[in-house]
Amino acid sequence: MGVAVQKAQLYEETRDQAIELKKANKGKDEFLSIMSHELRTPLNVIAGYAEMTKRGIFGEINAEQHNALGKILGHSKDLLGMIGGILQATKIDAEAVKVAKEEVALGELLNEIKSTYAGSLDKNLTLRWDYPSELPSVATDREKLKHILQNLINNAIKFTDQGSITIYVGYATDSRKVAFKVADTGIGISEEELPFIFEKFHQVDSSATRTYGGVGLGLFIVKKFTEGLGGELSVSSELGKGSTFTVTLPIEL
């Protein structure tokens, strides 16, 4: 009887702890979602006014002011990206991310993404786009696929100071799959770090003096989105020589 009573008490305590933990997680997710949304609005206003001032809409500005406004815009963009990442990660944790299915013309999507990198990268970098002129249409979530590819390209640019980044797309008719590869000549990833790079909030360099910023959510979101689209994500890398990320997706979601 004594053992039975102890087990019953232990069960009640465990259940109560699980309920409290669930409430705490829900409160955390709601807080992050609200804060992410509320922070984006003033940041968008700051970026908007900075852009208008930089264009001379409110009057002429000198070279130093032009340069300073460029930095404001750059850092605002970085912050908006971080906030967007937190919001996406919160939705993923809450299982609130829905996958849409639509017909996506890969060639058009890739040309659209390519056009966003047509300007200067402020680095001694060459972006190479290697994909055939004719690619099949795929039934998938267009926005999530776009997010995956842009995130991998941005990540490659971030960790590559010079050299090249190659974006390759290939289609295997026998397997009915499309492979997207983003290869860079950047800093690379050590063998010890590779198993952890897709974890939430993981930083290769987590020191206070680290060279590269970010909150460590980009690759976590890429992995979750890829899985949501029924695909696979892999990486090969060598420290000091670069990395190659490969996303393989089915033609039909």
C-alpha positions in Angstrom: 0.0 0.0 0.0 2.8 2.3 0.9 4.5 1.8 -2.5 1.3 2.3 -4.3 0.7 5.6 -2.5 4.3 6.8 -3.3 3.8 5.9 -7.0 0.5 7.8 -7.0 2.1 10.9 -5.4 5.0 10.7 -7.8 2.7 10.5 -10.8 0.7 13.5 -9.6 3.9 15.5 -9.1 5.3 14.6 -12.5 2.0 15.5 -14.1 1.8 18.9 -12.3 5.4 19.6 -13.4 4.6 18.7 -17.0 1.6 21.0 -16.9 3.7 23.9 -15.5 6.5 23.3 -18.0 3.9 23.4 -20.9 2.5 26.7 -19.6 6.0 28.1 -19.3 6.9 27.1 -22.8 3.6 28.5 -24.1 4.2 31.8 -22.3 7.8 32.0 -23.7 6.6 31.3 -27.3 3.8 33.9 -27.0 6.3 36.5 -25.6 8.8 35.9 -28.4 6.1 36.1 -31.0 4.7 39.4 -29.7 8.1 41.0 -29.1 9.3 40.0 -32.6 6.2 41.5 -34.2 6.3 44.7 -32.1 10.0 45.2 -32.8 9.7 44.9 -36.5 7.3 47.8 -36.9 9.6 50.6 -35.5 12.6 49.0 -37.2 10.8 49.2 -40.6 10.0 52.9 -39.9 13.7 53.6 -39.0 14.9 51.8 -42.2 12.2 53.6 -44.3 13.2 57.1 -43.1 16.9 56.3 -43.4 16.4 55.1 -47.0 14.4 58.3 -47.9 17.0 60.5 -46.4 19.8 58.6 -48.2 18.0 59.2 -51.5 17.9 62.9 -50.8 14.1 63.2 -50.5 14.5 65.6 -47.6 17.3 67.5 -49.1 20.9 67.1 -50.2 23.3 65.2 -48.0 27.1 65.0 -48.0 29.3 61.8 -48.6 29.8 61.2 -44.8 26.0 61.4 -44.1 25.4 59.1 -47.1 27.8 56.5 -45.7 26.3 56.7 -42.2 22.8 56.2 -43.5 24.1 53.2 -45.5 25.3 51.7 -42.2 22.0 52.4 -40.5 20.2 50.6 -43.3 22.6 47.7 -43.2 22.3 47.1 -39.4 18.5 47.6 -39.6 18.3 44.9 -42.2 20.4 42.6 -40.0 18.2 43.2 -37.0 15.0 42.6 -39.1 16.5 39.3 -40.3 17.2 38.2 -36.7 13.7 39.2 -35.5 12.2 37.3 -38.5 14.3 34.3 -37.6 13.1 34.3 -34.0 9.5 34.6 -35.1 9.9 31.7 -37.6 11.6 29.5 -34.9 8.8 30.3 -32.5 6.2 29.2 -35.0 8.2 26.0 -35.7 8.4 25.2 -32.0 4.6 25.8 -31.7 4.0 23.7 -34.8 2.2 26.6 -36.3 4.0 26.6 -39.6 1.8 25.6 -42.5 3.1 24.2 -45.8 1.4 25.5 -49.0 1.4 23.5 -52.2 1.6 25.3 -55.5 3.2 24.9 -58.9 6.6 26.6 -58.9 8.5 27.3 -62.0 12.1 26.8 -60.8 13.7 28.8 -63.6 11.6 31.9 -62.7 12.3 31.5 -59.0 16.0 31.2 -59.5 16.1 34.2 -61.8 14.2 36.2 -59.2 16.6 35.2 -56.4 19.6 35.9 -58.7 18.5 39.4 -59.4 18.6 40.3 -55.7 22.4 39.6 -55.7 23.1 41.6 -58.8 24.6 44.6 -56.9 27.9 44.9 -55.1 28.6 42.5 -52.2 31.2 44.8 -50.7 33.6 41.8 -50.8 36.1 40.3 -53.2 33.5 37.6 -54.1 32.2 36.0 -57.3 28.7 34.5 -57.3 28.4 31.8 -59.9 25.0 30.5 -61.0 25.0 27.1 -62.5 21.6 25.8 -63.6 20.1 24.8 -67.0 17.9 27.2 -68.9 15.1 24.7 -68.7 14.1 23.3 -65.3 10.9 21.5 -64.4 8.1 23.1 -62.3 7.7 21.6 -58.9 4.7 21.3 -56.6 6.0 22.8 -53.3 5.8 25.8 -51.0 7.4 28.7 -53.0 8.1 31.0 -50.2 9.7 28.4 -48.0 11.9 27.2 -50.9 12.9 30.8 -51.6 13.7 31.3 -47.9 15.9 28.1 -47.8 17.9 29.1 -50.9 18.4 32.8 -49.8 19.4 31.8 -46.3 22.0 29.4 -47.6 23.4 32.0 -50.0 23.4 34.7 -47.4 25.2 32.3 -45.0 27.8 31.6 -47.6 28.4 35.3 -48.2 28.6 36.0 -44.5 31.4 33.4 -43.9 33.3 33.9 -47.2 35.5 37.0 -47.3 37.0 36.3 -50.7 36.8 33.7 -53.5 33.6 32.4 -54.9 30.1 31.0 -54.1 28.5 28.6 -56.6 24.8 28.0 -56.7 24.1 24.8 -58.6 20.7 23.3 -59.4 20.3 19.8 -61.0 17.4 17.6 -61.9 17.4 13.8 -61.9 14.6 12.5 -64.1 14.9 8.9 -62.8 14.4 9.9 -59.1 12.1 12.8 -59.7 14.1 15.0 -57.4 15.8 18.4 -57.6 19.1 19.1 -55.9 20.2 22.6 -54.9 23.8 23.1 -53.9 25.4 26.2 -52.4 29.2 25.9 -52.3 31.6 28.5 -50.9 35.3 29.0 -50.4 34.9 30.4 -46.9 36.1 29.6 -43.4 34.6 26.1 -43.4 33.4 24.1 -40.4 35.4 21.8 -38.2 34.5 18.1 -38.1 33.6 18.5 -34.4 31.1 21.3 -35.1 29.3 19.7 -38.0 26.9 17.5 -36.0 25.6 20.6 -34.2 25.2 23.3 -36.8 21.5 22.7 -37.4 20.6 23.1 -33.7 18.7 26.1 -32.6 20.8 29.1 -31.3 24.0 27.2 -32.2 27.0 29.4 -32.9 30.3 28.1 -34.3 32.0 30.9 -32.4 29.9 31.8 -29.3 32.5 34.1 -27.7 31.7 37.7 -26.9 34.4 38.8 -29.4 33.3 36.6 -32.3 33.7 38.0 -35.8 30.4 36.9 -37.3 27.1 38.1 -35.8 23.6 36.4 -35.7 21.5 34.5 -33.3 22.1 31.0 -34.7 18.7 30.3 -36.2 19.2 30.4 -39.9 20.3 26.8 -40.4 17.8 25.5 -37.9 15.0 27.1 -39.9 16.5 25.8 -43.2 16.5 22.3 -41.9 12.9 22.4 -40.6 11.6 24.0 -43.8 13.5 21.4 -45.9 11.9 18.6 -43.8 8.5 20.2 -44.1 8.9 20.1 -47.9 9.7 16.4 -47.8 13.4 17.0 -48.6 16.8 16.3 -47.2 19.6 18.6 -46.1 23.2 17.7 -46.0 26.6 19.5 -45.6 30.2 18.8 -46.4 32.9 21.1 -45.1 36.6 21.4 -44.4 38.0 24.0 -42.0 39.6 26.8 -43.9 38.5 25.6 -47.3 34.8 26.1 -47.5 31.4 24.4 -47.2 28.8 22.9 -49.5 25.2 22.7 -48.4 22.8 20.4 -50.5 19.1 20.5 -50.4 17.3 17.7 -52.2 13.5 18.1 -52.8 10.9 15.9 -54.5 9.2 17.2 -57.6 5.9 16.5 -55.9 5.3 17.6 -52.3 
